[in-house]
Amino acid sequence: MAGWQDLKQIFIDAGLSELADIIAELAANNLDAPNIITNELRKTDTYKTRFKGNTDRLAAGKSVLSEGEYLYQERQYTEVMKSYQAGGLATRSNFANFISNDVSVTEVSSRFKNAYTRVQNAVNSSDKPLVDELRKLYPSITDNEIANSLLLGSEGSEYLKSKIDIAEIKAAETETGVKSSLGAGFLQSQGVDRNIARAGLAKVGAQLTGTQQASRNYGEASIEGIQKELESENILGQTSKRTKRLASQARGQFSGQSGISTKSLSRKTKI
């Protein structure tokens, strides 16, 4: 453990003169007992407030960071936040929250990439379908606070990414007016993004009524599952024998009813 001189210099270098002064006062009474000085310093309210992350960790039965490690961690958080133009979030309170909850600098960076930036872009660009889905996920949070809340919350970056991915697919449902029968969660698990879902659901919407009618016309006992098959085709690239057959039958019927044949087209018209 560092002696009181080392601790005092750490605090002075970090602009924490109030703690350096407390060390000096304690040193005046305990010149030959640096360990006592260190322990007494850590008992003060000023110290506990400044290193609140450690205070919370100690209360939770966790090991604490050294003062040097704590300040270094804060500097790293600050650098990440500034790199994402979010320097306003670089506060001691937010740092204490991260430190007390074992949120690494790498995890903070991932939250920016996977959640914060995506949500901020949606809000700033007035992406109503996505923002509406996010409101359903976080009904108690205002639009402008959603991104900050995701960044500072307890949910991990990968979990946040998954939730927003699903919200994006549901936004595609709103945009096309077609609700997925396979489900947004399943589509997300298959690597489908919003653009793919939007394009695929639009095709499903254009084909569904005709395919269902063809199914009835050709004596299908049930039309259940047709939408799922169309989604599998148009979104996941999987072939459905039934929908292919129905489409072929429908084309054949249309051709047969047209009244036009190759032979008739070859005849010359007499005037």
PyRosetta script that sets phi, psi and omega in degrees:
from pyrosetta import init, pose_from_sequence

init()
pose = pose_from_sequence("MAGWQDLKQIFIDAGLSELADIIAELAANNLDAPNIITNELRKTDTYKTRFKGNTDRLAAGKSVLSEGEYLYQERQYTEVMKSYQAGGLATRSNFANFISNDVSVTEVSSRFKNAYTRVQNAVNSSDKPLVDELRKLYPSITDNEIANSLLLGSEGSEYLKSKIDIAEIKAAETETGVKSSLGAGFLQSQGVDRNIARAGLAKVGAQLTGTQQASRNYGEASIEGIQKELESENILGQTSKRTKRLASQARGQFSGQSGISTKSLSRKTKI")
pose.set_psi(1, 137.4)
pose.set_omega(1, -178.5)
pose.set_phi(2, -65.2)
pose.set_psi(2, 146.5)
pose.set_omega(2, 175.7)
pose.set_phi(3, -74.3)
pose.set_psi(3, 172.9)
pose.set_omega(3, -173.9)
pose.set_phi(4, -67.1)
pose.set_psi(4, -31.5)
pose.set_omega(4, 178.0)
pose.set_phi(5, -62.2)
pose.set_psi(5, -41.8)
pose.set_omega(5, 179.0)
pose.set_phi(6, -64.3)
pose.set_psi(6, -43.8)
pose.set_omega(6, 179.7)
pose.set_phi(7, -63.5)
pose.set_psi(7, -42.6)
pose.set_omega(7, -179.3)
pose.set_phi(8, -60.5)
pose.set_psi(8, -43.1)
pose.set_omega(8, -179.4)
pose.set_phi(9, -66.9)
pose.set_psi(9, -36.8)
pose.set_omega(9, 176.8)
pose.set_phi(10, -58.7)
pose.set_psi(10, -44.9)
pose.set_omega(10, -177.7)
pose.set_phi(11, -69.8)
pose.set_psi(11, -38.3)
pose.set_omega(11, 177.7)
pose.set_phi(12, -63.6)
pose.set_psi(12, -46.3)
pose.set_omega(12, -180.0)
pose.set_phi(13, -61.7)
pose.set_psi(13, -31.3)
pose.set_omega(13, -179.2)
pose.set_phi(14, -89.0)
pose.set_psi(14, 3.4)
pose.set_omega(14, 179.8)
pose.set_phi(15, 77.5)
pose.set_psi(15, 25.5)
pose.set_omega(15, -178.8)
pose.set_phi(16, -106.7)
pose.set_psi(16, 62.3)
pose.set_omega(16, -175.4)
pose.set_phi(17, -64.0)
pose.set_psi(17, -27.7)
pose.set_omega(17, -179.6)
pose.set_phi(18, -62.5)
pose.set_psi(18, -36.1)
pose.set_omega(18, 177.5)
pose.set_phi(19, -77.3)
pose.set_psi(19, -35.1)
pose.set_omega(19, 177.4)
pose.set_phi(20, -62.0)
pose.set_psi(20, -38.3)
pose.set_omega(20, 178.5)
pose.set_phi(21, -65.7)
pose.set_psi(21, -39.0)
pose.set_omega(21, 178.3)
pose.set_phi(22, -63.9)
pose.set_psi(22, -39.8)
pose.set_omega(22, 177.9)
pose.set_phi(23, -61.0)
pose.set_psi(23, -42.8)
pose.set_omega(23, -179.4)
pose.set_phi(24, -62.2)
pose.set_psi(24, -40.5)
pose.set_omega(24, 179.3)
pose.set_phi(25, -65.6)
pose.set_psi(25, -42.7)
pose.set_omega(25, 179.3)
pose.set_phi(26, -66.9)
pose.set_psi(26, -37.0)
pose.set_omega(26, -179.1)
pose.set_phi(27, -64.9)
pose.set_psi(27, -30.8)
pose.set_omega(27, -179.5)
pose.set_phi(28, -62.4)
pose.set_psi(28, -27.9)
pose.set_omega(28, -178.9)
pose.set_phi(29, -102.1)
pose.set_psi(29, -12.0)
pose.set_omega(29, -176.6)
pose.set_phi(30, -138.0)
pose.set_psi(30, 53.3)
pose.set_omega(30, -173.1)
pose.set_phi(31, -58.4)
pose.set_psi(31, -32.9)
pose.set_omega(31, -176.1)
pose.set_phi(32, -103.3)
pose.set_psi(32, 16.6)
pose.set_omega(32, -176.6)
pose.set_phi(33, -134.6)
pose.set_psi(33, 70.9)
pose.set_omega(33, -177.7)
pose.set_phi(34, -60.6)
pose.set_psi(34, -33.3)
pose.set_omega(34, 179.2)
pose.set_phi(35, -66.0)
pose.set_psi(35, -37.8)
pose.set_omega(35, 178.0)
pose.set_phi(36, -65.5)
pose.set_psi(36, -41.9)
pose.set_omega(36, 178.6)
pose.set_phi(37, -59.1)
pose.set_psi(37, -46.8)
pose.set_omega(37, -179.2)
pose.set_phi(38, -60.6)
pose.set_psi(38, -46.9)
pose.set_omega(38, -179.2)
pose.set_phi(39, -64.4)
pose.set_psi(39, -40.3)
pose.set_omega(39, 179.7)
pose.set_phi(40, -67.9)
pose.set_psi(40, -37.8)
pose.set_omega(40, 178.1)
pose.set_phi(41, -59.8)
pose.set_psi(41, -44.0)
pose.set_omega(41, -176.9)
pose.set_phi(42, -69.4)
pose.set_psi(42, -12.5)
pose.set_omega(42, 177.5)
pose.set_phi(43, -86.7)
pose.set_psi(43, -14.2)
pose.set_omega(43, -175.3)
pose.set_phi(44, -75.4)
pose.set_psi(44, 149.8)
pose.set_omega(44, 179.0)
pose.set_phi(45, -64.3)
pose.set_psi(45, -34.7)
pose.set_omega(45, 179.7)
pose.set_phi(46, -61.5)
pose.set_psi(46, -44.1)
pose.set_omega(46, 179.0)
pose.set_phi(47, -65.9)
pose.set_psi(47, -46.9)
pose.set_omega(47, -177.4)
pose.set_phi(48, -61.5)
pose.set_psi(48, -35.0)
pose.set_omega(48, 178.3)
pose.set_phi(49, -70.8)
pose.set_psi(49, -43.6)
pose.set_omega(49, -178.0)
pose.set_phi(50, -65.8)
pose.set_psi(50, -36.3)
pose.set_omega(50, -179.4)
pose.set_phi(51, -112.9)
pose.set_psi(51, 52.5)
pose.set_omega(51, -174.5)
pose.set_phi(52, -61.2)
pose.set_psi(52, -33.4)
pose.set_omega(52, 177.6)
pose.set_phi(53, -57.7)
pose.set_psi(53, -42.0)
pose.set_omega(53, 177.0)
pose.set_phi(54, -68.8)
pose.set_psi(54, -39.1)
pose.set_omega(54, 179.0)
pose.set_phi(55, -59.5)
pose.set_psi(55, -44.5)
pose.set_omega(55, 179.7)
pose.set_phi(56, -68.9)
pose.set_psi(56, -36.9)
pose.set_omega(56, 178.5)
pose.set_phi(57, -64.0)
pose.set_psi(57, -43.5)
pose.set_omega(57, 180.0)
pose.set_phi(58, -61.8)
pose.set_psi(58, -40.6)
pose.set_omega(58, 179.9)
pose.set_phi(59, -66.3)
pose.set_psi(59, -27.7)
pose.set_omega(59, -179.8)
pose.set_phi(60, -90.5)
pose.set_psi(60, 3.6)
pose.set_omega(60, 179.0)
pose.set_phi(61, 79.7)
pose.set_psi(61, 18.8)
pose.set_omega(61, 179.9)
pose.set_phi(62, -95.2)
pose.set_psi(62, 160.3)
pose.set_omega(62, 173.5)
pose.set_phi(63, -71.1)
pose.set_psi(63, 154.6)
pose.set_omega(63, -177.6)
pose.set_phi(64, -108.8)
pose.set_psi(64, 159.7)
pose.set_omega(64, 176.8)
pose.set_phi(65, -84.8)
pose.set_psi(65, 151.4)
pose.set_omega(65, 171.4)
pose.set_phi(66, -68.0)
pose.set_psi(66, 161.5)
pose.set_omega(66, -179.6)
pose.set_phi(67, -58.6)
pose.set_psi(67, -40.7)
pose.set_omega(67, 179.3)
pose.set_phi(68, -64.4)
pose.set_psi(68, -42.3)
pose.set_omega(68, 178.7)
pose.set_phi(69, -64.3)
pose.set_psi(69, -40.2)
pose.set_omega(69, -178.9)
pose.set_phi(70, -61.8)
pose.set_psi(70, -48.4)
pose.set_omega(70, -178.6)
pose.set_phi(71, -67.0)
pose.set_psi(71, -36.2)
pose.set_omega(71, 177.7)
pose.set_phi(72, -65.1)
pose.set_psi(72, -41.1)
pose.set_omega(72, 178.0)
pose.set_phi(73, -61.0)
pose.set_psi(73, -42.0)
pose.set_omega(73, 178.0)
pose.set_phi(74, -60.4)
pose.set_psi(74, -42.4)
pose.set_omega(74, -179.9)
pose.set_phi(75, -63.4)
pose.set_psi(75, -38.0)
pose.set_omega(75, 179.3)
pose.set_phi(76, -67.3)
pose.set_psi(76, -42.8)
pose.set_omega(76, 176.1)
pose.set_phi(77, -57.6)
pose.set_psi(77, -43.5)
pose.set_omega(77, -178.7)
pose.set_phi(78, -60.4)
pose.set_psi(78, -44.5)
pose.set_omega(78, -179.7)
pose.set_phi(79, -61.5)
pose.set_psi(79, -42.2)
pose.set_omega(79, 179.2)
pose.set_phi(80, -63.2)
pose.set_psi(80, -46.3)
pose.set_omega(80, -177.4)
pose.set_phi(81, -64.5)
pose.set_psi(81, -40.0)
pose.set_omega(81, 178.6)
pose.set_phi(82, -66.7)
pose.set_psi(82, -34.3)
pose.set_omega(82, -179.7)
pose.set_phi(83, -66.2)
pose.set_psi(83, -22.6)
pose.set_omega(83, 177.0)
pose.set_phi(84, -103.8)
pose.set_psi(84, 19.3)
pose.set_omega(84, -180.0)
pose.set_phi(85, 54.0)
pose.set_psi(85, 40.4)
pose.set_omega(85, 179.6)
pose.set_phi(86, -127.2)
pose.set_psi(86, 40.7)
pose.set_omega(86, -177.7)
pose.set_phi(87, -60.7)
pose.set_psi(87, -23.4)
pose.set_omega(87, 179.0)
pose.set_phi(88, -65.0)
pose.set_psi(88, -17.3)
pose.set_omega(88, 178.6)
pose.set_phi(89, -89.7)
pose.set_psi(89, -3.8)
pose.set_omega(89, -178.2)
pose.set_phi(90, -81.5)
pose.set_psi(90, 72.7)
pose.set_omega(90, -179.2)
pose.set_phi(91, -114.4)
pose.set_psi(91, 156.3)
pose.set_omega(91, 178.6)
pose.set_phi(92, -61.2)
pose.set_psi(92, -35.3)
pose.set_omega(92, 179.8)
pose.set_phi(93, -63.0)
pose.set_psi(93, -44.9)
pose.set_omega(93, 178.3)
pose.set_phi(94, -66.2)
pose.set_psi(94, -38.8)
pose.set_omega(94, 178.3)
pose.set_phi(95, -62.8)
pose.set_psi(95, -42.0)
pose.set_omega(95, 179.8)
pose.set_phi(96, -61.6)
pose.set_psi(96, -39.0)
pose.set_omega(96, 178.6)
pose.set_phi(97, -62.9)
pose.set_psi(97, -45.2)
pose.set_omega(97, 178.6)
pose.set_phi(98, -62.5)
pose.set_psi(98, -47.6)
pose.set_omega(98, -176.3)
pose.set_phi(99, -65.0)
pose.set_psi(99, -42.7)
pose.set_omega(99, -178.4)
pose.set_phi(100, -67.1)
pose.set_psi(100, -26.5)
pose.set_omega(100, -177.8)
pose.set_phi(101, -103.7)
pose.set_psi(101, 14.9)
pose.set_omega(101, 176.6)
pose.set_phi(102, 59.3)
pose.set_psi(102, 36.5)
pose.set_omega(102, 178.2)
pose.set_phi(103, -89.2)
pose.set_psi(103, 111.0)
pose.set_omega(103, -176.3)
pose.set_phi(104, -73.4)
pose.set_psi(104, 165.8)
pose.set_omega(104, 176.5)
pose.set_phi(105, -63.4)
pose.set_psi(105, -38.6)
pose.set_omega(105, 178.0)
pose.set_phi(106, -62.2)
pose.set_psi(106, -41.0)
pose.set_omega(106, 178.9)
pose.set_phi(107, -66.0)
pose.set_psi(107, -40.3)
pose.set_omega(107, 177.6)
pose.set_phi(108, -60.7)
pose.set_psi(108, -43.9)
pose.set_omega(108, 178.7)
pose.set_phi(109, -61.5)
pose.set_psi(109, -40.4)
pose.set_omega(109, 179.1)
pose.set_phi(110, -66.3)
pose.set_psi(110, -36.8)
pose.set_omega(110, 178.2)
pose.set_phi(111, -65.1)
pose.set_psi(111, -38.0)
pose.set_omega(111, 176.0)
pose.set_phi(112, -61.1)
pose.set_psi(112, -48.0)
pose.set_omega(112, -175.8)
pose.set_phi(113, -67.8)
pose.set_psi(113, -45.2)
pose.set_omega(113, -172.0)
pose.set_phi(114, -88.2)
pose.set_psi(114, -18.8)
pose.set_omega(114, -175.0)
pose.set_phi(115, -134.1)
pose.set_psi(115, -60.8)
pose.set_omega(115, -171.9)
pose.set_phi(116, -55.5)
pose.set_psi(116, -54.0)
pose.set_omega(116, -176.4)
pose.set_phi(117, -63.6)
pose.set_psi(117, -41.6)
pose.set_omega(117, -179.4)
pose.set_phi(118, -64.0)
pose.set_psi(118, -42.3)
pose.set_omega(118, -179.0)
pose.set_phi(119, -71.3)
pose.set_psi(119, -41.6)
pose.set_omega(119, 177.5)
pose.set_phi(120, -59.0)
pose.set_psi(120, -43.5)
pose.set_omega(120, 179.5)
pose.set_phi(121, -62.4)
pose.set_psi(121, -39.9)
pose.set_omega(121, 179.7)
pose.set_phi(122, -64.5)
pose.set_psi(122, -44.1)
pose.set_omega(122, -180.0)
pose.set_phi(123, -67.2)
pose.set_psi(123, -46.0)
pose.set_omega(123, -176.7)
pose.set_phi(124, -67.3)
pose.set_psi(124, -29.8)
pose.set_omega(124, -179.0)
pose.set_phi(125, -94.7)
pose.set_psi(125, 5.9)
pose.set_omega(125, -179.2)
pose.set_phi(126, 55.2)
pose.set_psi(126, 45.0)
pose.set_omega(126, 177.0)
pose.set_phi(127, -78.0)
pose.set_psi(127, 81.6)
pose.set_omega(127, -171.4)
pose.set_phi(128, -58.4)
pose.set_psi(128, -45.1)
pose.set_omega(128, -179.5)
pose.set_phi(129, -56.8)
pose.set_psi(129, -42.3)
pose.set_omega(129, -179.6)
pose.set_phi(130, -73.4)
pose.set_psi(130, -43.8)
pose.set_omega(130, -179.6)
pose.set_phi(131, -61.0)
pose.set_psi(131, -38.8)
pose.set_omega(131, 178.1)
pose.set_phi(132, -61.7)
pose.set_psi(132, -39.8)
pose.set_omega(132, 178.1)
pose.set_phi(133, -67.5)
pose.set_psi(133, -37.8)
pose.set_omega(133, 178.3)
pose.set_phi(134, -66.4)
pose.set_psi(134, -35.3)
pose.set_omega(134, 177.4)
pose.set_phi(135, -61.6)
pose.set_psi(135, -36.1)
pose.set_omega(135, 178.8)
pose.set_phi(136, -66.7)
pose.set_psi(136, -35.4)
pose.set_omega(136, 179.5)
pose.set_phi(137, -74.0)
pose.set_psi(137, -35.7)
pose.set_omega(137, -176.3)
pose.set_phi(138, -130.5)
pose.set_psi(138, 69.9)
pose.set_omega(138, -173.0)
pose.set_phi(139, -65.2)
pose.set_psi(139, -22.6)
pose.set_omega(139, -176.3)
pose.set_phi(140, -91.4)
pose.set_psi(140, 2.4)
pose.set_omega(140, -175.5)
pose.set_phi(141, -113.5)
pose.set_psi(141, 134.1)
pose.set_omega(141, 178.2)
pose.set_phi(142, -71.5)
pose.set_psi(142, 159.6)
pose.set_omega(142, -177.3)
pose.set_phi(143, -53.6)
pose.set_psi(143, -45.6)
pose.set_omega(143, -175.4)
pose.set_phi(144, -72.4)
pose.set_psi(144, -12.2)
pose.set_omega(144, -178.7)
pose.set_phi(145, -103.7)
pose.set_psi(145, -9.4)
pose.set_omega(145, -174.6)
pose.set_phi(146, -59.1)
pose.set_psi(146, -50.3)
pose.set_omega(146, -176.6)
pose.set_phi(147, -59.9)
pose.set_psi(147, -45.3)
pose.set_omega(147, 179.4)
pose.set_phi(148, -62.4)
pose.set_psi(148, -40.7)
pose.set_omega(148, -178.2)
pose.set_phi(149, -65.7)
pose.set_psi(149, -37.9)
pose.set_omega(149, 178.2)
pose.set_phi(150, -66.3)
pose.set_psi(150, -40.2)
pose.set_omega(150, -179.0)
pose.set_phi(151, -64.9)
pose.set_psi(151, -42.1)
pose.set_omega(151, -172.3)
pose.set_phi(152, -93.9)
pose.set_psi(152, -4.6)
pose.set_omega(152, -176.8)
pose.set_phi(153, -77.1)
pose.set_psi(153, -170.2)
pose.set_omega(153, -176.1)
pose.set_phi(154, -96.3)
pose.set_psi(154, -7.3)
pose.set_omega(154, -178.3)
pose.set_phi(155, -77.1)
pose.set_psi(155, 136.0)
pose.set_omega(155, -178.8)
pose.set_phi(156, -71.5)
pose.set_psi(156, 159.5)
pose.set_omega(156, -174.2)
pose.set_phi(157, -62.1)
pose.set_psi(157, -40.4)
pose.set_omega(157, -179.0)
pose.set_phi(158, -67.9)
pose.set_psi(158, -37.7)
pose.set_omega(158, 177.5)
pose.set_phi(159, -66.6)
pose.set_psi(159, -41.6)
pose.set_omega(159, 177.5)
pose.set_phi(160, -62.0)
pose.set_psi(160, -44.1)
pose.set_omega(160, 179.0)
pose.set_phi(161, -58.3)
pose.set_psi(161, -44.4)
pose.set_omega(161, 179.7)
pose.set_phi(162, -61.0)
pose.set_psi(162, -44.2)
pose.set_omega(162, -179.2)
pose.set_phi(163, -64.1)
pose.set_psi(163, -42.0)
pose.set_omega(163, -178.8)
pose.set_phi(164, -71.6)
pose.set_psi(164, -36.0)
pose.set_omega(164, 175.4)
pose.set_phi(165, -58.2)
pose.set_psi(165, -44.6)
pose.set_omega(165, 179.9)
pose.set_phi(166, -65.9)
pose.set_psi(166, -40.9)
pose.set_omega(166, 177.6)
pose.set_phi(167, -61.4)
pose.set_psi(167, -36.5)
pose.set_omega(167, 178.4)
pose.set_phi(168, -64.5)
pose.set_psi(168, -41.9)
pose.set_omega(168, 179.6)
pose.set_phi(169, -66.8)
pose.set_psi(169, -38.9)
pose.set_omega(169, 176.3)
pose.set_phi(170, -65.4)
pose.set_psi(170, -33.1)
pose.set_omega(170, 175.1)
pose.set_phi(171, -63.9)
pose.set_psi(171, -36.8)
pose.set_omega(171, 177.0)
pose.set_phi(172, -65.0)
pose.set_psi(172, -35.4)
pose.set_omega(172, 175.2)
pose.set_phi(173, -60.4)
pose.set_psi(173, -43.5)
pose.set_omega(173, 178.7)
pose.set_phi(174, -63.7)
pose.set_psi(174, -42.3)
pose.set_omega(174, -177.8)
pose.set_phi(175, -65.0)
pose.set_psi(175, -34.5)
pose.set_omega(175, -177.7)
pose.set_phi(176, -96.6)
pose.set_psi(176, -16.1)
pose.set_omega(176, -176.5)
pose.set_phi(177, 75.4)
pose.set_psi(177, 15.6)
pose.set_omega(177, -179.5)
pose.set_phi(178, -121.5)
pose.set_psi(178, 117.2)
pose.set_omega(178, 178.0)
pose.set_phi(179, -86.9)
pose.set_psi(179, 127.8)
pose.set_omega(179, -176.6)
pose.set_phi(180, -65.1)
pose.set_psi(180, 131.8)
pose.set_omega(180, 174.3)
pose.set_phi(181, -78.3)
pose.set_psi(181, -29.0)
pose.set_omega(181, 177.6)
pose.set_phi(182, -73.0)
pose.set_psi(182, -26.9)
pose.set_omega(182, 178.7)
pose.set_phi(183, 97.1)
pose.set_psi(183, 138.0)
pose.set_omega(183, -178.4)
pose.set_phi(184, -60.4)
pose.set_psi(184, -38.2)
pose.set_omega(184, -179.9)
pose.set_phi(185, -63.6)
pose.set_psi(185, -42.1)
pose.set_omega(185, 179.0)
pose.set_phi(186, -66.6)
pose.set_psi(186, -44.9)
pose.set_omega(186, 179.9)
pose.set_phi(187, -59.7)
pose.set_psi(187, -41.7)
pose.set_omega(187, 178.6)
pose.set_phi(188, -61.7)
pose.set_psi(188, -39.0)
pose.set_omega(188, -179.4)
pose.set_phi(189, -67.0)
pose.set_psi(189, -19.2)
pose.set_omega(189, 179.3)
pose.set_phi(190, -94.9)
pose.set_psi(190, 7.9)
pose.set_omega(190, 177.3)
pose.set_phi(191, 85.4)
pose.set_psi(191, 14.1)
pose.set_omega(191, 179.9)
pose.set_phi(192, -79.5)
pose.set_psi(192, 133.5)
pose.set_omega(192, 176.2)
pose.set_phi(193, -107.5)
pose.set_psi(193, -177.1)
pose.set_omega(193, -175.0)
pose.set_phi(194, -62.9)
pose.set_psi(194, -42.6)
pose.set_omega(194, -178.2)
pose.set_phi(195, -64.0)
pose.set_psi(195, -43.9)
pose.set_omega(195, 178.8)
pose.set_phi(196, -64.9)
pose.set_psi(196, -43.4)
pose.set_omega(196, 179.8)
pose.set_phi(197, -63.0)
pose.set_psi(197, -42.8)
pose.set_omega(197, -178.8)
pose.set_phi(198, -61.5)
pose.set_psi(198, -48.4)
pose.set_omega(198, -179.0)
pose.set_phi(199, -64.8)
pose.set_psi(199, -43.6)
pose.set_omega(199, -178.6)
pose.set_phi(200, -67.8)
pose.set_psi(200, -43.5)
pose.set_omega(200, -179.7)
pose.set_phi(201, -66.7)
pose.set_psi(201, -33.3)
pose.set_omega(201, 176.8)
pose.set_phi(202, -62.6)
pose.set_psi(202, -41.0)
pose.set_omega(202, 177.9)
pose.set_phi(203, -66.8)
pose.set_psi(203, -40.6)
pose.set_omega(203, 178.2)
pose.set_phi(204, -60.3)
pose.set_psi(204, -44.1)
pose.set_omega(204, 179.6)
pose.set_phi(205, -60.4)
pose.set_psi(205, -36.7)
pose.set_omega(205, -179.1)
pose.set_phi(206, -74.0)
pose.set_psi(206, -27.2)
pose.set_omega(206, -173.8)
pose.set_phi(207, -99.3)
pose.set_psi(207, -22.1)
pose.set_omega(207, -165.9)
pose.set_phi(208, -61.1)
pose.set_psi(208, -52.0)
pose.set_omega(208, -176.1)
pose.set_phi(209, -60.7)
pose.set_psi(209, -46.3)
pose.set_omega(209, -179.9)
pose.set_phi(210, -63.1)
pose.set_psi(210, -40.1)
pose.set_omega(210, -179.5)
pose.set_phi(211, -67.8)
pose.set_psi(211, -40.0)
pose.set_omega(211, 177.9)
pose.set_phi(212, -65.2)
pose.set_psi(212, -40.3)
pose.set_omega(212, 179.2)
pose.set_phi(213, -65.8)
pose.set_psi(213, -40.8)
pose.set_omega(213, 177.5)
pose.set_phi(214, -61.2)
pose.set_psi(214, -38.3)
pose.set_omega(214, 179.2)
pose.set_phi(215, -61.0)
pose.set_psi(215, -42.4)
pose.set_omega(215, 178.9)
pose.set_phi(216, -67.4)
pose.set_psi(216, -43.5)
pose.set_omega(216, -177.3)
pose.set_phi(217, -60.8)
pose.set_psi(217, -32.1)
pose.set_omega(217, -176.5)
pose.set_phi(218, -102.8)
pose.set_psi(218, 26.2)
pose.set_omega(218, 169.7)
pose.set_phi(219, 73.9)
pose.set_psi(219, 21.6)
pose.set_omega(219, 175.6)
pose.set_phi(220, -62.7)
pose.set_psi(220, 133.1)
pose.set_omega(220, 179.8)
pose.set_phi(221, -68.4)
pose.set_psi(221, -29.2)
pose.set_omega(221, -177.2)
pose.set_phi(222, -149.8)
pose.set_psi(222, 146.1)
pose.set_omega(222, 175.5)
pose.set_phi(223, -101.0)
pose.set_psi(223, 6.0)
pose.set_omega(223, 179.8)
pose.set_phi(224, -62.0)
pose.set_psi(224, 135.2)
pose.set_omega(224, 176.2)
pose.set_phi(225, 92.9)
pose.set_psi(225, -8.2)
pose.set_omega(225, -178.0)
pose.set_phi(226, -63.8)
pose.set_psi(226, -42.4)
pose.set_omega(226, -179.5)
pose.set_phi(227, -62.6)
pose.set_psi(227, -40.2)
pose.set_omega(227, 178.3)
pose.set_phi(228, -61.3)
pose.set_psi(228, -38.7)
pose.set_omega(228, 179.8)
pose.set_phi(229, -67.7)
pose.set_psi(229, -39.9)
pose.set_omega(229, 178.1)
pose.set_phi(230, -65.7)
pose.set_psi(230, -38.3)
pose.set_omega(230, 177.5)
pose.set_phi(231, -66.0)
pose.set_psi(231, -41.5)
pose.set_omega(231, 178.6)
pose.set_phi(232, -60.5)
pose.set_psi(232, -37.7)
pose.set_omega(232, 178.7)
pose.set_phi(233, -69.9)
pose.set_psi(233, -55.0)
pose.set_omega(233, -169.5)
pose.set_phi(234, -81.2)
pose.set_psi(234, -20.6)
pose.set_omega(234, -177.7)
pose.set_phi(235, -109.6)
pose.set_psi(235, -42.2)
pose.set_omega(235, -175.7)
pose.set_phi(236, -100.5)
pose.set_psi(236, -6.7)
pose.set_omega(236, 178.0)
pose.set_phi(237, 73.5)
pose.set_psi(237, 22.9)
pose.set_omega(237, 179.5)
pose.set_phi(238, -97.8)
pose.set_psi(238, 137.6)
pose.set_omega(238, -177.3)
pose.set_phi(239, -81.0)
pose.set_psi(239, 133.8)
pose.set_omega(239, 175.3)
pose.set_phi(240, -111.9)
pose.set_psi(240, 116.7)
pose.set_omega(240, -178.9)
pose.set_phi(241, -63.7)
pose.set_psi(241, -37.3)
pose.set_omega(241, -176.9)
pose.set_phi(242, -65.3)
pose.set_psi(242, -48.8)
pose.set_omega(242, -177.3)
pose.set_phi(243, -68.1)
pose.set_psi(243, -33.2)
pose.set_omega(243, 176.1)
pose.set_phi(244, -63.9)
pose.set_psi(244, -43.5)
pose.set_omega(244, -179.7)
pose.set_phi(245, -64.6)
pose.set_psi(245, -44.2)
pose.set_omega(245, -179.1)
pose.set_phi(246, -64.1)
pose.set_psi(246, -40.1)
pose.set_omega(246, 179.0)
pose.set_phi(247, -64.0)
pose.set_psi(247, -40.2)
pose.set_omega(247, 179.8)
pose.set_phi(248, -66.5)
pose.set_psi(248, -41.8)
pose.set_omega(248, 179.0)
pose.set_phi(249, -64.8)
pose.set_psi(249, -40.1)
pose.set_omega(249, -179.9)
pose.set_phi(250, -64.7)
pose.set_psi(250, -39.6)
pose.set_omega(250, 178.8)
pose.set_phi(251, -66.3)
pose.set_psi(251, -39.3)
pose.set_omega(251, 179.4)
pose.set_phi(252, -65.2)
pose.set_psi(252, -41.3)
pose.set_omega(252, 178.7)
pose.set_phi(253, -63.8)
pose.set_psi(253, -42.7)
pose.set_omega(253, -179.8)
pose.set_phi(254, -62.4)
pose.set_psi(254, -43.0)
pose.set_omega(254, -179.8)
pose.set_phi(255, -64.0)
pose.set_psi(255, -39.1)
pose.set_omega(255, -178.3)
pose.set_phi(256, -70.0)
pose.set_psi(256, -27.1)
pose.set_omega(256, -176.6)
pose.set_phi(257, -92.1)
pose.set_psi(257, -6.0)
pose.set_omega(257, -173.3)
pose.set_phi(258, -70.9)
pose.set_psi(258, -25.0)
pose.set_omega(258, -178.9)
pose.set_phi(259, 76.6)
pose.set_psi(259, 8.5)
pose.set_omega(259, -178.1)
pose.set_phi(260, -115.5)
pose.set_psi(260, 129.5)
pose.set_omega(260, 177.9)
pose.set_phi(261, -127.8)
pose.set_psi(261, 163.9)
pose.set_omega(261, 177.4)
pose.set_phi(262, -59.9)
pose.set_psi(262, -37.4)
pose.set_omega(262, -178.7)
pose.set_phi(263, -64.8)
pose.set_psi(263, -43.4)
pose.set_omega(263, -177.9)
pose.set_phi(264, -67.0)
pose.set_psi(264, -34.2)
pose.set_omega(264, -179.8)
pose.set_phi(265, -70.2)
pose.set_psi(265, -22.0)
pose.set_omega(265, -177.3)
pose.set_phi(266, -83.4)
pose.set_psi(266, -15.3)
pose.set_omega(266, -179.6)
pose.set_phi(267, -70.7)
pose.set_psi(267, 144.3)
pose.set_omega(267, 175.5)
pose.set_phi(268, -86.4)
pose.set_psi(268, 139.4)
pose.set_omega(268, 179.1)
pose.set_phi(269, -86.3)
pose.set_psi(269, 128.0)
pose.set_omega(269, 178.8)
pose.set_phi(270, -94.7)
pose.set_psi(270, 138.0)
pose.set_omega(270, 179.7)
pose.set_phi(271, -110.6)
pose.dump_pdb("model.pdb")
